[in-house]
Amino acid sequence: MTAPTGTTMVVAQARTEIVLALRNGEQVLVSLGIPLLVLVFFSTVEVLPLPEGVDQPVDFLAPGVLALTIMSTAMVSLGIGTGFERSYGVLKRLGATPLGRPRWVAAKILMVLAVQALALIAVGLAAIVLGWRPDAGVVALPVVVVAGTAAFAGIGLAMAGTLRGPATLAAANGLYLVLLLVGGMVIPLDSLPGGVEAVARLLPAAALSEVTGAVSTAGTTVPVGAAVVLAVWALGAPALAAATFRWE
């Protein structure tokens, strides 16, 4: 019998990770349920202020909720799941198997991308049904998705690799709520108090929602400041996670 190759082991582990993620009701709720609820509710109930020049709530909400979906999957689901796996000793045992830690990381990346793709497609279709008409420039969105995923996965893994499972759960959910409120996803950044807005623009949530909105809206130039902030987080957060992650 031929021994499994490294690629075969990664694919098998990724398949297992994807199945477990889709069977986990909490992860599905965070990755898909909450973004869809935010999109549908605030698109149909006009209670939020809209940026100047935007007539329909869904036109403002759709890019922000796509960013929220990335944050939900890459930071919250990945961070909490990995944090508890580390606390329970799962990572320690996997490191001693033929799979090894590098292949486990590759399998986790594939799981996040697969679950995220499903969630983004569902949210995008729901937004289109609600009346959103993205610009053809949305073809640049995959690049933005990769950058946002790197930033938030780095944050999630940095928490998971340094905190215990329950602490990771609390930290990830608390940060998720803060970034949801000040990330320009449901409340326009220019509606925030001046000091709060200035800080928010330095955070990955606001940068991701701004860049996502720019690439999907006709005649809109990608803001250089937001793009730079997103790039810094996309490079810095994974580097921080790699430097601080403790497997046990």
N, C-alpha and C positions, 0 to 999 in steps of 0.2 A: 504494500500500500504506500503510495507516494505521500510524503509529508506535505502539509499545506504550506504554500508560499506566504511571504509577508503580505502581499496584496490580497490573497484569499482571506487571511486572518482579519485584515482591516475591513474588508467588505462584509465578512460575516459578523464582526463586532458592530459595525455601523448599522447593519440590518437589525440586529438585536436592540441597539440603542434607539433606533427609530420606532420600532414596535413598542418598546417600553414607554417612550415619550408620548406616543399617540394613545396609549392605553391609560396614561396618567391624566385623570380628569383635571387636576389642578394645573398641570402644564398646559393642557389644551385651553383651559379657561384663560390663563394669563397670555398665552401666545395668540389666541384667536378670539376667544369670547369677549374679553374686555375691549380690544381694539374695535371689533364689530359693534359692540354696544355703544361705545363712544361715538363712532361714525354715524350709526343709524339714529341714535337719540338726538344728538346735537345738530344733525342735518335736517331733521324733521321738526324739531322744537327750537324756534329762533329765540334763544336766551343769551347767546354769546355775542360780544362785540365783534364786528368784522373789520378787517383792515380796509383802508381807503381804496376804492376801486373794485372791491369784491362784492358782488350782488347776491350770490348764492352761498349759503353756509358750507355746502359740500365742496365748493371750489377751494375754500380755505382749509377745510378739515381733512380732505383726502390725503394731501402730501404729509401733513402732520401725523395722521393715523398710520400711514405707511412707516414713518419713522418710529412711531410708538410700537408697531409690530416688531420692528427690528430690535428695539430696546427690550421688549417683553421676552423675546426668544433668546437673544444673545446674552443678555445680562441676567434677567431674573430666572428663567427656566434653567439655563446652563449653570449659573452660579449656585442656585439652591440645590439642584440635583448633585452637582459635583461636591458641594460642601458636605452633604449628608453621606455621600459615598466615601469621602475621605474620613469622616468621623466614625463610620461603621467599619473602617478597615478594608473596604473594598479595593481602594487604590493600592494599598500595600500588597494585597494578595495578587492583584492583576500584574503588578510590577514583577512578581516572581514567576509568572507564567510565560510561555513562549510568545504571547502577544506583546508583552513589554510595554513600557510607558510611551515611547514615541508612536507606536502603532495605536495605542489607546487614544492618544491625543488626536491622531489623524481620524480615527473613527468618530470621536466626539465632534470634530469639525464637520465631517460629512453629515452627521445627525442634525447639527444646528442648521446647516445649509438646506437640507431636505425639508425639515419641519418649517423653516422660515419661508422657503419657496411656496409651500402649500398655503401658509397663512397669508403671504403677500398676494398671491393670486386670488384668494377668497376675498380679501379686503379690497383689492383693486376692482374686482368684478362687482362687488357690492356698491362701491363708489360710483362706478359707471352706471349701474342701474338707478342710482339716486340722482344722476344727472351730471356727474363729473365728466369732462371731456379733456383728457390730458393732451398736451402738445406732442408732436412727433419727436421732439427732443427728448422724450422720456426714454429713448433708446440708450441714453447715457446713465439711466437709473442703475443698471447692474454695477457700475463702478462705484456709485454712491452707496449701494447696498453693501458691497464688500468693505468699503471704508467704515461704514457705520457698524457693521458686524464685528470688525476687528476692534474698534474702540470699545464697544459694549461687552464683547466677550472678554476682552482684557480686564475690564473692570470687574465683571462677574467672577473670573478666575482668580483675580487678585484677592477678592473677599473670600472665596472658597478655599484658597490655599493658605490663608493665614488665620481664619476664624473657625470656631466650631460650627457644626451644622445649624443649631438653633440661632446662633449669633449671625450667621450668614443669611438665614431666613429673614430675621428682623432687619438687618442692614440693607439687604436687597429690596425688600418691600418698602422700607422707608425711603430709600433713594429713588425708587421707582415713582412713588407718589410725588416727591419733591420735583423730580424732573418732568413729570407729567404736567404739573401746574406751571412751571416756569420755563418749559422747553419750547414754547410757541406752538404746541401741538393742538391745544384746544383754546388757549387764550393768546391773542396776538402779543408779540413781544412789546410792541409800542404801547400796549395798554397797561403794562407793569410799571410800578414806581421806578423812577430813574435809577436809583442805586441797584435795585433788584434786576432791572433790565441789563445794566452794565455787567453784572456778575453772570447773569444767565447766558449772555452772548459768549462767554468764555467756556461754557459747558458743552459737552458733546450733543446733548439733546437738541438744544436750540440750533447749533450748527448743522446737525443732520436734517432737521425739519426745514431750515431755510434753504439748504442746498437742494433737497428733494423737491421743494416747491418751485425753485428756480428752474430745474431741468425739466419739469413737467408743465410749465406754464409758458405759453407763447409770448415772445417778446420780452422775456425776463432774463436778465444777465445774472449769472451765478455770482453772488457776493464774494469778493476775494477774501474778506475777513473771515466769513463763515467757513469757506473752503480751507483756509489755513488752519483754523481751529480744529476742524474735523480731521485734517491730515495729522496734526500734532497728536490728537487723542488716538487716532488709528495706529500710530507708530509707538507712542509712549505707553499706552495702557497695556498692550501685550508684552512690551519689554518689562514693565513693572511686574506683571504677573509672572513672567519667566524668572525674574530675579528673586521674588519673594515666595513663590509657591513651595509649600512643604507637603510631601506626599503622605506623611504620617502625622 
